[in-house]
Amino acid sequence: MMNFTPRSVEKVEDARLRIVWDDGHRSEYLFPVLRRCCPCAQCKDEWTGKSLLDPDKIPDTLGALSASLVGNYAMSFAYSDRHGTGIYTFEMLRKLCSCKDCEATPENSSASEGLRS
């Protein structure tokens, strides 16, 4: 069972977010990949879950201007493309981890399919 509680969260350079989870697992995310997964209503159909965002329109150079905690359960990001309405739950972030260990987990392989950069 995965742990969805972060022990530490840090912005690495301007390109990545690193989360160390309470179970010791370390996840790193490129900001363009997170932006392409934005769960807000503008980027994802609320009823079907289908992405409304053209991933090709998100440049690989996109960064995050800031990252904020949302309560004790999520994060939000203000991206350099001026988008910032998505709320990324810790559960979602953990499931988006694309490290080798997580790729082998069936629930992660389908959640993060096609998101690796």
C-alpha positions in Angstrom: 0.0 0.0 0.0 1.3 3.4 -0.9 1.9 6.2 1.5 0.4 9.6 0.4 2.0 11.7 3.2 5.0 13.8 2.2 7.9 14.0 4.6 9.6 16.8 2.6 8.8 18.8 -0.6 11.3 20.9 -2.4 11.7 22.7 -5.7 14.9 21.5 -7.4 16.4 24.2 -9.5 13.6 25.6 -11.7 12.8 22.4 -13.4 11.7 19.8 -10.9 9.7 19.1 -7.8 11.1 16.5 -5.3 8.9 14.8 -2.7 10.2 12.4 -0.1 7.3 10.4 1.3 6.9 9.2 4.9 7.7 5.7 3.8 11.0 6.9 2.5 10.1 6.8 -1.2 11.5 9.6 -3.3 9.6 11.0 -6.3 10.8 13.7 -8.7 8.5 15.4 -11.2 9.3 17.7 -14.1 7.0 20.7 -14.1 6.0 20.4 -17.7 4.8 16.8 -16.9 2.8 18.0 -13.9 1.3 20.8 -16.0 0.2 18.3 -18.7 -1.6 16.4 -15.9 -3.4 19.4 -14.5 -6.7 18.2 -12.9 -8.5 21.5 -13.0 -11.9 21.8 -14.9 -10.2 23.9 -17.6 -7.8 21.1 -18.4 -9.8 17.9 -17.6 -13.4 17.1 -18.3 -15.1 16.9 -14.9 -17.5 14.1 -15.9 -15.4 11.9 -18.1 -11.9 12.6 -16.8 -10.7 13.1 -20.4 -7.9 15.6 -20.8 -9.0 18.8 -22.6 -5.4 20.0 -22.8 -3.2 19.7 -25.9 0.0 18.4 -24.3 2.0 19.6 -27.3 1.2 23.2 -26.3 3.1 22.8 -23.0 6.7 23.6 -23.7 9.4 21.4 -22.1 10.9 24.5 -20.7 7.9 25.4 -18.6 8.6 26.1 -15.0 6.8 26.7 -11.8 6.9 30.2 -10.3 5.6 28.9 -7.0 4.3 25.9 -5.2 1.8 26.0 -2.3 0.3 23.5 0.1 -3.5 23.1 0.0 -4.5 22.1 3.5 -2.9 18.8 4.5 -3.8 16.9 1.4 -2.6 18.6 -1.8 -0.4 21.2 -3.6 -1.0 23.8 -6.2 1.4 25.4 -8.7 1.6 28.7 -10.4 3.2 27.8 -13.7 5.2 30.1 -16.0 2.4 29.9 -18.6 0.2 31.7 -16.0 -1.9 28.7 -15.3 -2.5 27.9 -11.6 -5.9 26.5 -10.9 -5.1 22.8 -10.5 -5.1 21.1 -7.1 -2.8 18.1 -7.1 -3.7 15.8 -4.2 -0.8 13.9 -2.6 -2.4 10.7 -3.7 -2.4 11.9 -7.3 1.2 13.0 -7.1 2.3 9.7 -5.6 0.5 7.8 -8.4 2.2 10.0 -11.0 5.6 9.0 -9.8 7.4 7.5 -12.8 10.5 6.0 -11.1 11.4 2.4 -11.9 9.8 1.0 -8.7 6.5 2.8 -9.4 6.4 1.9 -13.1 6.2 -1.7 -11.9 3.1 -1.0 -9.9 0.0 -1.7 -11.9 -2.0 1.3 -10.5 0.9 3.7 -11.4 1.7 2.3 -14.8 -1.8 3.2 -16.1 -1.9 6.6 -14.3 1.4 7.8 -15.6 1.3 6.2 -19.0 2.7 8.6 -21.7 3.8 11.2 -19.1 7.5 10.5 -19.0 9.8 13.2 -20.4 
